Amino acid sequence: MQEFMALNRNLKLRTLTVFLTVLLGSSIGPNMTIYYVQYFGAFVSGFLLMVVSVAGFIAGLYGGHLSDVWGRKRTMLIGSALIISGYALAMLMNAPWFTNPYITFIGFLMASIGSSLADPAEQAMMIDASTIKNRKFVYALIYWIINIGVMLGAAIGGWFFRDYLFELLLGSVVVGIINAAIIKFGMSETLNMDNVHASSSVWSAVKSYGQVLSDKRYVLFMFGSIFAVVIYSQPDFYLAAHLTQSFHDYTFMGIHFYGQRMLSFMLVINTVMIVLVMNWINRYTNRWPLIRSFAIGTFIQGFGFAISFLLRDFWPLVMVSVVFTLGEIINVPSSQTMRADMMNPVQIGAYSGAFSATRPVGNIISGLMVSLSQFTNDWGMAGILMVGTLVAMGTIIKSAKMPAQFETETMQ
């Protein structure tokens, strides 16, 4: 508690906005694949998810540049406005008396663009407001809060998404308004605007990212991170589709589990484990070299998800949830540490924007997997994921062994 109270005000408020955003987002986001599959089919749904990912990729890149030009706070507010508008549109299109999945998709596309636009600014503000001494604590705290929000949100989504989507979307609109108010009236700008000389033009953004892309080590790390995204995003993509189509309904302790509810239960297991045992496991794995813990954790996580593609019954899926969660617990601290070591602190916005692009690119591949599943079987999808796992391990390990391409003396 003493460490938390000593944090910058922006960081304290950030913990609240993260919790609220994740709480509602995790109750809706993982279930939207199921929503699209029900209305459009798996093949079309895969391409729709790729459209969202492409838009998020572009928005993340431009948002990273804007956060270095307009400031962190202004960029975050613009993103919040898009999020609120998108959720409001989706809410109206899923009212009890009216449903339009086509316009719903547009609403979620807007919200995704807003989230991607704001993300680099949020990451940059966290770095600006923290120090080398407390940064590890800040990231650990945010990660813990995210998982609390995911745990509660997954439970809410599993039990209410199918029958109360309108109410969940209404909650998302309210949360978006609350977060925007916190950013507007509670947070202060952390970028020194006196040192800003670049413009917000697209060409200026291109030049900024040209400098980032000249850092070969960071580029290789981002390439590997794309495939790491493919691994941990599976609950939002192929795993969700697989459980919807293939899970054998099961009743446990009077609760009826169908595909969507099983997915939510697996996410609850994942988050409960992270909240309860992550510190204990990290005390042991902290003695490992970063590369070893990353490699072992990533392999276990990828292998666990690949095995889940082959399973259709309740208890085996419960067991494999424990496996891929163990891998996540091992690899997350090491991968975050390696990423922080590779980021040039004098270009925080651009580096953050460049890295934020790895998520939508990874989601594009994950969306393509959903479409490809129509032409292959579960074994084929498991094999594809394991290939991606090996690519992630090989490229990130190689990048971690390369020397830095910027002056470390510029760091705080």
Secondary structure, DSSP 8 states (H G I E B T S, - for coil): -HHHHTS-HHHHHHHHHHHHHHHHHHHHHHHHHHHHHHHH-HHHHHHHHHHHHHHHHHHHHHHHHHHHHT-HHHHHHHHHHHHHHHHHHHHHTEETTEE-HHHHHHHHHHHHHHHHHHHHHHHHHHHHH--HHHHHHHHHHHHHHHHHHHHHHHHHHHHHTTT-HHHHHHHHHHHHHHHHHHHHHH----S-GGG----SSHHHHHHHHHHHHT-HHHHHHHHHHHHHHHHHTGGGTHHHHHHHHH---EEETTEEE-HHHHHHHHHHHHHHHHHHHHHHHHHHHTTS-HHHHHHHHHHHHHHHHHHHTT--SHHHHHHHHHHHHHHHHHHHHHHHHHHHHHS-GGGHHHHHHHHHTHHHHHHHHHHHHHHHTTTS-HHHHHHHHHHHHHHHHHHHHHHHTS--SS-GGG--
